[in-house]
Amino acid sequence: MEELQYLNRRKFIKGLAALGLIAVTSCFSTISAKPKEDIKITILHTNDVHSRVEPFPLDGSRYQGLGGAARRSSLISNIRENEKNVILLDAGDMFQGTPYFNLFDGEVELEIMSRLGYDAGTFGNHEFDNGIPGILKNFDKAKFPFVTSNYDFSKTDLAGKTKEYIVLEKEGIRIGIFGLGVSLEGLVDPKNYEQVGYLDPVEVANRIVPILKNKEKCDLVICLSHLGYSYKDDKISDLTLVPQTKDIDLIIGGHTHTLLDRPTEVRNADGKITLVNQVGTGGVRLGRIDYIFNPISKEKKVSYNNNYDINTKFDK
């Protein structure tokens, strides 16, 4: 009987010890567990580079000495070395403006952009300067997709060669990108965009954005726009698009060569803020916008820097 009591007592003590060990282990795991870090998505962007492969000449002009693919490459490389999730985008008019385009029909521009690692671009009106055959001549040099949502190419040789939208994913954060182009009427010789259909930008945005938000489950929606920043008349622009749409987080603009020191905050149809950004012409600036996501809630904060010109000294 005493032996049985001893065995039961020893079993009981072992049970307590086991429970204690479990409790200690659980407590230690809780204390030592490292909280998930915020996820930063860095958006770099250009617009209206206009074949500016070399810097602007030192001729006393506004942008003398600025721009140039080599210096932009160094700046982008520096940022990529210090940031984990970098996306590089262009808002159109890559072509036309220097002899590089006249001599090589866009081959040089597309090869440079591919080497710089662009993730996507959209069409500006100058991409049509040599017509659809001119676009297709060196189209295979682009190792990135062209995202064009409101140009209907179904009756042209470009059919099926562009994307209505794309979705990129970085550390579980889904980024949806679509593109809106300016009406080509009055900007391009009609024979150069023959059979290209033009769709209303507002209607297209209001059709595609819900797909990106609801079907594709995107945490961030970006519009690559070549509509233009703003106009004195009622022509559709980035600033007039926002109040007629919802759920666009960022518009990366082009066409009007607007050099913004910081993005413009515009309230959308839901009263929420959409950022509108544009960085001049000729690659004189590299736009940068950082979105910082909470890994659990996916809530985001934003910071930005439009002052990355060719003279920027990158600080870690």
Residue pairs with C-beta under 8 A, 6 or more apart in sequence:
36 295
36 296
37 295
38 292
38 293
38 294
38 295
39 85
39 170
39 171
39 172
39 173
39 292
39 293
39 295
40 83
40 84
40 85
40 290
40 291
40 292
40 293
41 85
41 87
41 170
41 173
41 175
41 220
41 290
41 291
41 292
41 293
42 79
42 83
42 85
42 86
42 87
42 288
42 289
42 290
43 87
43 89
43 222
43 250
43 252
43 287
43 288
43 289
43 290
43 291
44 76
44 79
44 86
44 87
44 88
44 89
44 286
44 287
44 288
45 88
45 89
45 90
45 91
45 252
45 277
45 279
45 286
45 287
45 288
45 289
46 72
46 89
46 90
46 91
46 279
46 283
46 286
46 287
47 90
47 91
47 92
47 93
47 226
47 252
47 253
47 254
47 255
47 278
47 279
47 280
47 281
48 91
48 92
48 93
48 124
48 254
48 255
48 257
48 280
48 281
48 282
49 67
49 90
49 93
49 94
49 109
49 281
49 282
49 283
50 93
50 94
50 95
50 96
50 97
50 98
50 126
50 281
50 282
51 94
51 95
51 96
51 97
51 98
51 100
51 101
51 108
51 109
52 67
52 68
52 69
52 97
52 98
52 281
52 282
52 283
53 68
53 69
53 98
53 100
53 108
53 109
53 112
54 67
54 68
54 69
54 98
55 65
55 66
55 67
55 68
55 71
55 310
56 63
56 64
56 65
56 66
56 67
56 282
56 284
57 64
58 64
58 65
63 280
63 281
63 282
63 284
65 310
66 282
66 283
66 284
66 309
66 310
66 311
67 282
67 283
67 284
67 310
68 283
68 310
69 112
69 116
69 283
71 310
72 116
72 283
72 286
72 310
73 115
73 116
75 286
75 308
75 310
75 312
75 314
76 86
76 88
76 116
76 117
76 286
78 314
79 86
79 288
79 314
80 86
80 117
82 314
82 316
84 170
84 171
85 170
85 171
85 173
87 119
87 168
87 170
87 175
88 116
88 117
88 118
88 119
89 118
89 119
89 120
89 121
89 177
89 222
89 224
89 252
90 113
90 118
90 120
90 121
90 122
90 224
91 121
91 122
91 124
91 224
91 225
91 226
91 252
91 253
91 254
91 255
91 278
92 121
92 122
92 123
92 124
92 125
92 126
92 127
92 179
92 181
92 224
92 226
92 254
92 255
93 124
93 125
93 126
93 127
93 226
93 254
93 255
94 106
94 109
94 110
94 113
94 121
94 124
94 126
94 127
95 101
95 106
95 109
95 124
95 126
95 127
95 129
96 126
96 129
97 126
97 282
100 108
100 109
101 108
101 109
104 138
105 130
105 134
105 137
105 138
106 127
106 130
106 134
106 135
106 137
106 138
106 141
107 137
107 138
107 141
110 138
110 139
110 141
110 142
111 141
113 121
113 142
113 144
114 141
114 142
114 143
114 144
118 144
119 144
119 168
120 144
120 145
120 146
120 147
120 163
120 166
120 177
120 179
120 224
121 142
121 144
121 145
121 146
121 147
121 224
122 146
122 147
122 148
122 179
122 180
122 181
122 224
122 225
122 226
123 135
123 146
123 148
123 151
123 162
123 179
123 181
123 226
124 181
124 182
124 226
124 254
124 255
125 181
125 182
125 184
125 187
125 188
125 226
125 255
127 135
128 134
128 135
128 184
128 188
128 192
128 193
128 196
129 188
129 192
130 137
130 192
131 191
131 192
131 193
131 194
132 156
132 157
132 158
132 192
132 193
132 194
132 196
133 157
134 192
135 158
136 157
136 158
136 161
139 161
145 162
145 163
145 166
146 161
146 162
146 163
146 179
147 162
147 163
147 164
147 165
147 166
147 177
147 178
147 179
147 224
148 162
148 163
148 164
148 179
148 181
149 164
149 165
149 178
149 179
149 180
149 199
149 204
149 205
149 208
150 179
150 180
150 181
150 198
150 199
150 200
150 201
150 204
151 162
151 181
151 196
151 197
151 198
151 199
152 196
152 197
152 198
152 199
153 159
153 161
153 162
153 196
153 197
154 197
155 195
155 196
155 197
156 195
156 196
164 178
164 208
165 176
165 177
165 178
165 179
165 208
165 211
165 212
166 176
166 177
167 174
167 175
167 176
167 177
167 212
167 216
167 218
168 174
168 175
168 177
169 175
171 295
172 295
173 219
173 220
173 293
173 298
174 216
174 217
174 218
174 219
174 220
175 218
175 219
175 220
175 221
175 222
176 209
176 212
176 213
176 216
176 218
176 220
176 221
176 222
177 221
177 222
177 223
177 224
178 204
178 205
178 208
178 209
178 212
178 221
178 222
178 223
178 224
179 223
179 224
179 225
179 226
180 201
180 204
180 205
180 223
180 224
180 225
180 226
180 227
180 241
181 226
181 227
182 226
182 227
182 228
182 255
183 198
184 193
184 196
184 198
185 198
201 227
201 236
201 241
202 236
202 241
202 244
202 245
205 223
205 241
205 244
205 245
205 248
206 244
206 245
206 246
209 221
209 245
209 246
209 247
209 248
210 247
212 218
212 221
212 247
213 221
213 247
219 293
219 298
219 300
220 249
220 250
220 291
220 300
221 247
221 248
221 249
221 250
222 248
222 249
222 250
222 251
222 252
223 241
223 248
223 250
223 251
223 252
224 252
225 238
225 241
225 251
225 252
225 253
225 254
225 255
226 253
226 254
226 255
227 236
227 237
227 238
227 241
227 253
227 255
228 235
228 237
228 238
228 253
228 254
228 255
228 256
229 237
229 238
229 239
229 253
229 255
229 256
229 258
229 260
229 276
229 278
230 237
230 238
230 239
230 240
230 256
230 258
231 237
234 240
237 256
238 251
238 253
238 266
238 276
238 278
239 264
239 266
239 276
241 251
242 248
242 251
242 266
242 267
242 268
242 274
242 276
243 266
243 267
243 268
243 269
244 269
245 268
245 269
245 274
246 268
246 269
246 270
246 272
247 268
247 270
248 268
248 274
249 274
249 275
249 291
250 263
250 274
250 275
250 276
250 277
250 289
251 274
251 275
251 276
251 277
252 277
252 278
252 287
253 276
253 277
253 278
254 278
256 278
257 278
257 280
257 281
258 278
258 280
259 278
259 279
259 280
259 281
259 284
259 285
260 277
260 278
260 279
260 306
261 306
261 307
262 304
262 306
263 275
263 276
263 277
263 289
263 304
263 306
264 275
264 276
264 277
265 273
265 274
265 275
265 276
266 273
266 274
266 275
266 276
267 273
267 274
268 274
275 289
275 302
275 304
277 287
277 289
277 304
277 306
278 287
279 285
279 286
279 287
279 306
284 309
284 310
285 306
285 307
285 308
285 309
286 308
286 309
287 304
287 306
287 308
288 304
288 305
288 306
288 308
289 302
289 303
289 304
290 302
290 303
290 304
291 300
291 301
291 302
292 300
292 301
292 302
292 303
293 299
293 300
294 300
